[in-house]
Amino acid sequence: MSENATERYPWNESVYERLLRAKEKGTFIAIGLNHFGKVLKVEKIKQHEAFYIQAVFKKEN
């Protein structure tokens, strides 16, 4: 069974670019320690004067 998971990370240019490439290629990446999934959406967001990466994954267990 698959489900979508939304994750937020502190801003890091190389992580953002890596997530964008994974989304474009449709490759699976690790989400946390025990899950992996495909990147569905990646965006740069600003919250409380700081930037973050918000990513939505199709989680596969």
Backbone torsions as a table, in degrees:
resi	resn	phi	psi	omega
1	MET	NA	137.3	178.6
2	SER	-116.2	154.5	178.5
3	GLU	-148.3	162.6	178.0
4	ASN	-90.6	141.4	177.7
5	ALA	-128.3	134.0	176.9
6	THR	-106.6	129.0	-179.8
7	GLU	-124.7	149.6	176.8
8	ARG	-126.0	133.6	-177.7
9	TYR	-127.7	151.1	172.3
10	PRO	-59.8	149.6	-176.9
11	TRP	-61.6	130.6	175.5
12	ASN	-153.5	115.7	-175.0
13	GLU	-56.7	-43.4	-177.5
14	SER	-68.6	-36.3	176.7
15	VAL	-66.3	-43.0	178.6
16	TYR	-58.7	-47.6	179.6
17	GLU	-64.1	-39.0	178.5
18	ARG	-63.9	-41.4	177.5
19	LEU	-65.8	-39.7	177.6
20	LEU	-63.2	-43.2	178.2
21	ARG	-63.3	-41.4	178.8
22	ALA	-63.4	-37.8	178.1
23	LYS	-64.8	-46.8	-178.6
24	GLU	-62.0	-40.5	-176.8
25	LYS	-85.5	-16.7	-178.1
26	GLY	73.4	25.1	-179.2
27	THR	-83.6	154.9	177.0
28	PHE	-83.9	142.2	175.6
29	ILE	-134.0	162.1	-179.9
30	ALA	-73.7	139.3	173.0
31	ILE	-122.1	105.8	-176.7
32	GLY	70.6	-153.9	-175.9
33	LEU	-94.0	-27.1	-170.6
34	ASN	-120.4	8.3	-176.4
35	HIS	-134.8	160.1	172.2
36	PHE	-142.9	162.9	-179.3
37	GLY	-172.8	176.8	176.8
38	LYS	-97.2	143.5	178.7
39	VAL	-79.7	123.4	178.1
40	LEU	-97.9	-34.0	-175.3
41	LYS	-153.9	138.9	176.8
42	VAL	-136.4	132.3	176.5
43	GLU	-148.4	153.1	175.6
44	LYS	-93.1	124.4	-179.6
45	ILE	-123.1	153.0	177.7
46	LYS	-113.9	129.9	179.0
47	GLN	-142.9	124.9	178.3
48	HIS	53.0	49.5	176.1
49	GLU	66.3	13.3	177.0
50	ALA	-128.3	151.9	178.9
51	PHE	-99.2	146.2	179.1
52	TYR	-136.5	163.2	171.8
53	ILE	-105.1	127.9	173.6
54	GLN	-114.8	125.6	-177.8
55	ALA	-127.5	140.4	175.3
56	VAL	-112.0	127.6	-178.2
57	PHE	-116.1	148.1	166.3
58	LYS	-90.6	103.9	-171.9
59	LYS	-79.7	130.0	175.6
60	GLU	-118.5	127.5	-179.4
61	ASN	-90.8	NA	NA
